[in-house]
Amino acid sequence: MTNAFSELLASRDWLLTDGATGTNLFAMGLEAGESPETWNLTERAKIAALYQGSVDAGSDLFLTNSFGGNAARLKLHDLQDRVGEINRIAAEIGREVADASNRKIIVAGSVGPTGEIMEPVGALSHAEAVEMFEEQGRALLDGGADVLWLETISAPEEYKAAAEAFANLDAPWVGTMSFDTAGRTMMGVTSPAMVALVESLPNAPLAFGANCGTGAADILRTVLGFAATGTTRPIISKGNAGIPKYMDGHIHYNGTPELMADYAEMARNCGAKIIGGCCGTQPEHLRHMRDALETRPRAEAPSLEAIVAALGAFTSADDGSTGPTEGGRERSRRRR
């Protein structure tokens, strides 16, 4: 499949993605409990500024403000009938920002989880999930997204439903899962299991990997798990800017720009080709990450000890692939 994203990916040794959506929108005035996606309708200039901040910081691609833009999530705000409009505008704003740049910028249509539990454990059927993902994906493509970007998925059934929906749209896509429960996803998927899942799909993603989770150290251990399988598919690492802490009524992340620069360098050395930030990552972090990727030479994959020394301790004893899940922590399913 030839498209703008795959062409840029093939032409470069690495790509830098954007940072957080929620963190940056809260800094612009988004209130707790407010749907970020409504700002596509009411705060167009601020969404354009969100995207522009990533471009100015050196990102090669940015994700649209549409993470919670599916019918199930928007229903919480009585906006389930405006899925098409909200997602199309999110991508249209992105297209305007990307096209005004003096270099090639990819607009990635963000598609988050439905927030529902799929059958047989929950009530959401495969067909319903496919329909939701297809509705959202179509609107993002209509608005000008170059690629659909599935993220923060925990259940393999949901990943498969999205893959089927994107196949129905004949759309290029990538997909990440969040390994936030002692090295596994909330539904128990390990890094080797995700590789097996991806390669089993009839419509496999152009790239795959991990986003969010816990700290920057943990996601690199997951990336090493992907690489150890011998996969040749491009790996994505989009880690949080440190560990979240609740202070003064808000969630703060302790990752400095310098720490995220070290993280970006290590992510590339661990095997990731598409590198960015998730919760807590702001433009200043991205600038340092870009500089590290451009100026620091490629090296051997770091040891686990080297990762801990640079980025801090892991939040679990291992990556979850050697035994049952333990010591997991709950977290919000929203990118912050």
Buried (B, 14 or more C-beta within 10 A) or exposed (E): EEBBBBEBBEEEEBBBBBBBBBBBBBEBEBEEEEBBBBBBBEBBEBBBBBBBBBBEBBBBBBBBBBBBBBBBBBEEBEBBEBBBBBBBBBBBBBBBBBEEEEEBBBBBBBBBBBBBBBBEEEEBBBEBBBBBBBBBBBBBBEBBBBBBBBBBBBBBBBBBBBBBBBBBBEBBBBBBBBBBBBBBBBBBBBBBBBBEBBEEBEBBBBBBBBBBBBBBBBBBBBBBBBBBBEBEBBBBBBBBBBBBEEEEEEBBBBBBBEBBBBBBBBBBBBBBBBBBBBBBBBBBBBBBBBBBBEEBEEEEBBEBEBBBEBBBEBBBEBBBBEEEBEEBEEBEBBBB
